[in-house]
Amino acid sequence: MAFGNKQFFLIIETQVTIDGAVADFGAIVCDKVGRIYAECAVLVADEFGVKSLFYDEKATGVWSLEGRNGRQQHYKEMLKTGNRMLVSTTALNRWLERVFTKYAPCLTAFNLTCELDGLKKTEIDVSKFTRRFSLRDAAKAHFAQSKKYKAFIEDKSQEDELHTMASFATGVMLPPVSNTALEDVKSFALPILTAIVKLKNWREIVKNSGGVGFSEQDSEKIANMAGTSKPTRQISPKREAVSKNTSPARLVELAEMPDESVQRAVAKNQHALPETLEKLGSSSDYKTRMAVAANPSSSASLLEKLAGDKDYGGLVVDRIASNPNTPVALLEKLAVGMDKRSMFFRRNVANNPNTPATLLGKLAEDRFVYVRVAVARNPNTPATALEKLAKDAENIWVMRNRLCVKEMVAANPNTPAEVLKILAGDNDCEVRATVAENPNTPLSVREKLIEDGDIFGYAEELAKRRNTPVTLRKKALEQLADSKYPSDRVTAAKNRNTPVAMLVKLLEDKDISVRVAAAENPSTPAELLVNPFHAIAKNPDTPIATLESLAVDVDSEIRRYVADNPSTPAPVLEKLAKDEHEIVRWDVASNPNTPTLTLEILANDAIARVRKTACDALRHRKSISSNK
């Protein structure tokens, strides 16, 4: 392998023409942790613009004829902006040759079998990459059959298998695939690769899932893979059901399918017709009804009907209470009741942006903290209710999440300035920190909060923000410059808005890192910087690494101060003993850390005072040794 034993991978992805030739080629060279060393994103000159991009006459959405036109236009825009360039197959093969020579990577792709056929048709040569495997096959062998994976994909609407596996590998729901080669490699194929190769037995997994080049018997298998035909890309019904490009008419057809996962996906689609949602609202599957209840396109009459659904403790009603299009009258009905079960309905009503101020005022007096926290968070909550909630002392932790009514009041953009002034003096530092971030907090209060030692990082944040008022920024910089922590003083020393008077003070700071930061600040006047590194070179507390760097400075005065510094290590002094300037050698001879052998060399120096100082030092050491 190139770079010693480091393992590299070449991940490829293509988008093809109507006859299966490569139009868009994307590739990256990366290591096992996903660090990218090289990348390629090109359109093949003899294919793109000459032949039509792939499309399916029966498909809708991105793979339809209309979708083809959109993708074609998108590529043209990428050419204009420089995100793609047109290259010949010859140029692309030269790039692959360089990659092979420099990195000797293992070739992979999500569906390698499909990609190889398109590369062969376009005469893009990857024959040198004899170690290769399919990410999809390896992922199936590693995690796709696990209970965890099956639980992950249940009731989810990932766009396709690539999206599904990448989302599982990262642990987060990724955005839809872009269907452009390089972007899909980086966003989807790369996370799958790193999830597989971080395992100790990844080579065994790859080999057992059809990878080639991992044993001596694989040469015939490589030849067979290169001749495999590429199947037509199919769009799954579930992918259609979740797509925003699917027509309402097609959603009607999909809703008729017996597959509950497809019905749930249709029920979530905001482009579904009211009639389609009405029918799905009567489904025997409670998850489908939940999706309908949460869909903003569901009619008021349908939501009224679903409000009587009591299955599974009212999970459907929970979604209605959260739906931003739920009518006010229905929200008021759901807010009735004070038992623990209805508390969840009231909490969702309190969170709903459609809930009127009058109802929020009533819910502000709820006996459950979950509800009051939601009211305090809602931007529609009236000032009178927020004033009452500002006195609410309840503060609990639920699943590592803090529920504090006063903290939510402190964050609410409707909270009056007078209430924020009161909360700025609260005993809870989290409440005070939240007040400091509220844009309605008076300037005088924010200036006072800068001095609050319990609000971590507030002064630093204010000093960095471009829109911080001048007086407030100055106060923040003063606080940082006077801090007992060197890191705070470094922050002040680096800030371009720090006043000159503060920079003068910071240039004389006891901490070397603060002085360096102040010296490097472009706002520091030149007259203050006669040479700040003189002081650094003199300082016995200067780090060894800094002294080593200054010992080779072009300024002989700086080298002289390093030579005189009692903290300068012996190896540095040995080098300085050969300095062309006699004053530097003289200071080396005077340094108590200078090795005896170096002093003996300096005792024969061409300059008299250097010889004398070195000889005196040697006699002194000899007398000390004889007295012991």
FENMO-V267820 format. One line per field, one symbol per residue. psi: psi as a letter, one per 40 degrees, with the letter a starting at -180 (. if undefined). burial: b if it has 9 or more other C-alpha atoms within 8 Angstrom, else e. Layout:
# FENMO-V267820
psi = ???
burial = ???
This chain:
# FENMO-V267820
psi = iifbehhiihhiiihiideeihdhhhiihiadeehhdiihhihhdedhediiihihdeiiadeiddddddddddddddddeeeiihiidddddddddddddddfihhiidgddddddddddefhhfddgehiihddddddddeeeiddddddehfifidaddddddddddeihiiiiefhcdddddddddddddddeeidfddddddeeeiieeiefeddddddddehihihhihidddddeheehiddddddddeiehddddddddeheeiidddddddeeiehddddddddeheehiddddddeeeheifefdddddddeheehidddddddeiieiddeddddddddeheehiddddddeeeiehdddddddddheehidddddddeehehhihhfehhhhddddddeheehidddddddeeidhddddddddeheehiddddddddeheeghedddddddhdehiddddddddddddeiehdddddddddheehidddddddeeiehddddddddeheehideefdgeedddddheehidddddddeeidhddddddddeheehidddddddeeidhddddddddeheehidddddddeeidhddddddddddddddddddde.
burial = bbeeeebbbbbbbbbbbbebbbbbbbbbbbbbebebeebbbbbbbebbeeeebbbeeebbbbbbbbbbebbbeebeebbeeeebbbbbbeebbeebeebbeebbbbbbbbbbbbbbbbbbbbebbeeebbbbbbbbbbbbbbebbeeebbeebeeebbbbebbbbbbbbeeeeeeeeeebbbbbbbebbbbbbbbbbbeeebeebbbebbbbbbeeebbeebeebbbbebeeeeeeebbbbbbeebebeebbebbebeebbbbbbbbbbbebbbebbbebbebeebebbbbbbbbebbebebbbebbebbeeebbbbbbbbbbeebebebbbebbeeeeeebbbbbbbbbbbebbebebbbebbebeebebbbbbbbbebbbbebbbebbeeeeeeeeeeeebbbbbbbbbbebbbbebbbebbebeebebbbbbbebeebeeebbbebbeeeebeebbbebbeeeebeeebbbbbbbbbbebeebebbbbbbbbeebebebbbebbebeebebbbbbbebeebeeeebeebebebbbeeebebeebbebbebeebebbbbbbbbeebebebbbebbebeebebbbbbbbbebbeeebbbebbebeeeebbbbbbebbeeeeeeeeee
